[in-house]
Amino acid sequence: MGAYGILIFAVIAEIIATSALKMSQGFTKLYPSLAVVGGYSVAFWLMAIALKTLPMGVFYALWCGLGIIGIALIGVFYFGESFGIWQFLGISLIVAGIVILCMVTEIH
């Protein structure tokens, strides 16, 4: 599996951990709290592996951007949070920034 595939799995683990963080209710619920620790542990382990190959700026832009998009979608569809035009515009600008950064960065 390539570095981008590892990055995708790291982002998925981070999204799971962040969602569990909300469900843990301040670490007062055991199973979501364990999911937070496990998810972030896996995410950072995979992050370290992917960073061996990918440039840090591109990696971190993808990590943050994909995480924001994933969490925003889970917030809307699972937690029933609002999502209006300003949220859409903000996330669109993040996606545009990621695309531009990836286009101008050489990956060796």
N, C-alpha and C positions, 0 to 999 in steps of 0.2 A: 504494500500500500504506500502511496506517495505521501509527501508532506501535506498536501492539500487535503487528502482523505483523512489523515490523522487530525488535522486542524478541524475538520467538520465534526469528527467524533468528540474532540475536546469541547467544541461549542455546544454540542448536544448535551454532554455531561454537565457543562456549566448552566445551561438552560434548565435542566432537571434539578440541579442543586438550588438555583435561585427560586424556582417554583416551590420546591420543598421548603425553602427558607420562609416563604410567606405562609405556607401551611403549618409550619412548626409553631406559629404563634409565639414568637420570642423564645424559642427552644423549650417550650413547655410540653410539647408532644414528642414522644420518644421516636417513633418511626420516621416522621418527616425530618427530625433533627439528625438521625443517622443517615438519611438520604442526603442531607446537606453536606455532612462531613465526607461521605463516600463520593458524592458527585464532584465536589470541588477537588478532592484528592485525585480522582481519575482525570479531571480536566487539567490540572496543573502538571500531572505526569505526562499526559499527551502533549501539552503545550511545550514542555521541555524537549520532547522528542522532535516535534515539528520545527522548533527554533534552531535545530542543528542545521537545517537546510534553508529555510525561508528567511528573507531579510526581516529584521525586527519591525520596521515601520509598516510593511505590508501585512505581516502577520498580525500585528496588534490592531491595525485598522480593520482587518477582516474579523478578528476575534471580537472586538467591541461592536462593530456594526451588525454582524450576524447575531450576536447575543442580544442586542437591543431589539432587532426585528423579531427574533424568536420570542423574547419575553413580552414584547408588545402584543404579539398575536395570542399568546397564552393568556395574557391579562384580559384581552377582549373576549376570547372564546371560552375560557375556562372560569375566570374570576369575574366576568361580567363588567369589566371596566369600560369606561367610555372611550371612544376613538372618533375624533372629529377631524375637520379639515386641517387644523393646525398640527395635530399629531401626524396626520398623513404627510403634510408638507415637510415637517421636521425629519421624519424617517426617509422620505424621498431624497432630501438633501444629504443624509448620511449615505444612502445607497449610491448617489451620484459621486460623492467624495471617494468612496471605496473603489468604484469603477475607474475613476480618473487616476487614483494612486496606483492601481494595478496596471493600468495602461502605460504609465510612464516609468515603471520600475522594471528593471531587467532582473529576471530570476535565472541564476546559473545552475 
